[in-house]
């Protein structure tokens, strides 16, 4: 199971030039909230990095999603790329600070997820944010969201 959460009731446009929207953004990976439920971050940036990670996974390459508050990120590692039902190894990690020469980053959660489920979750949230931006006349947010689709996964 995978779900991206960006509650529209927590969104606020903090700055217009350049645009900065604050709010909450977290993922549910195999039933676990990552980095944690109601995580405060830059939701449009998280959503944009997920879009790039989806494009990479679709092209059978490693993709990464970044959280901009705290030492957390997610790797999309494509699996069974020749299969019709392509899956992605979704790995939620915490950076080790300072880095340890003997150990990599800490794996917090890991699950195999169909690529289609990742794309559907992303597009669902983009749609929710579009409705919020339209209702609140946030044209700059709509402009950013217009660049969030990806060919081949729509």
N, C-alpha and C positions, 0 to 999 in steps of 0.2 A: 504494500500500500504506500502511496505517495500523495502528498497534498501540499501545495504552497498556500500560506495564509497571509493575506494583507487586508485586515479589516478596514473598510472605508470610513467607519466612524472614528478612527484614530488618525486619519490623514490630515495634514495641515501643510499648506504652501507657505514655507518659511521665507523664501527668497525668490525673486523673479528674474534677476539678471546677474549671474546665471540662475536658472530654475533649481530650487531645492525643495523637495517634498519630504517631510518627516512623517514618521508613523511607526507601525509595527510590521514586522515581517519575520516569519519563521516557517519551517518546513515540518511536515509530519512524515517521518520515514519509518516504515514498519511499526506504526503505532506510537513512536517516540517523537516528542517535540524537539526540534533542533534549530538553533542552539538552545532555546527554551521557549515555552509558550509566552506569547505577547512580547517577544523580543523587540526592543526599540532599535530602529535602524533607518536607513535610507531606502524605502521600499522600491522606488523606481530603479535605483541602481542594482538592487538585488535581483529584481525582475529582469533587468537588462542583461546582467551577467548570466542568468539562467537561460535566457534566449541564446546567448553565444554558446553556452555549454550544450544546449540541445542541438544546435547546428553542428558542433563538433561531434557529438555522439551519433547524429544522423550520418555523418561522413566517416564513421568508425574511428574517430580520434578521441583522445582524452579531452574532456571539458571540465571547467571548474566554475563554481558559483561562489561569489565572495560576499561575506557579511562585512560591513564597513565599521561596525562597532564591535570590538573584541577580536579574539584570535581564532575565529571559526571560518571554515570553508567546506565546500562539498565537492567531491570529485565524481564525475560521470565517466565510468570505465565501460565502454561498449563490450557486450558479450555476444555470443552466437550471431555474429554479423551477417552470416550467410542464410540464416533462417528467416522465414516469413514473419515470425513473431520475435522480432528483435528485442533483446533485453539489455538493460544497463545495470552494472554494479554501482549502486549509489552509496558513497562512503562519506559520512559526516565526520570531519576531523577538527581537532583543536591543535593549533600551533604550539609547539613546546618552546617556551621562552624562558631563559635563553635556550637555543637549540642544543640538544645533546648529541655528541658525536657518535654515541652507541645506539641511539634510538631515533626513529622517525617521529612524525607527529602522532598524537594519540587518536586512535579510532574510537569515536564515541558511539556511532551507530552505522550499521551496514545492512543493505537489502538489495536483492535483485528485483528490478522493476521493469515492466514492459515499456519500451520507448514511447509507445502510443499513450500510455497513462501519464508519463511525464509531460508530453506535449499537450494533452488534454487539460491537465491541471494548470499549466502555464496559460493556455488560451482562456480558460474559465476565469482566472484572476484578471487577465487583461480586459476581458469583457466587463467584469464587475467595476474595474477602475474607469473604463470608458463611460459607463453609466453614471458613476459618481462625478467624473469630470464634466460630463454634459449637464447634469443637474445643477452643478455649481459654477457653470460657465468658465471652466478652467481650460481655456483654449491651448495654453502652452503645454499642459499635461496631455491633452488630446494629441498634440503634435508628437510628443515623445512616444506615446502609446501606439501611434500609427506606424512606428518603426519596429514594433515588437513582434510582428508576424515572421514566419520563416517558411521558405519554399520547401515543398516536399513533406511537410508535417502538418499542414493546415487541414 
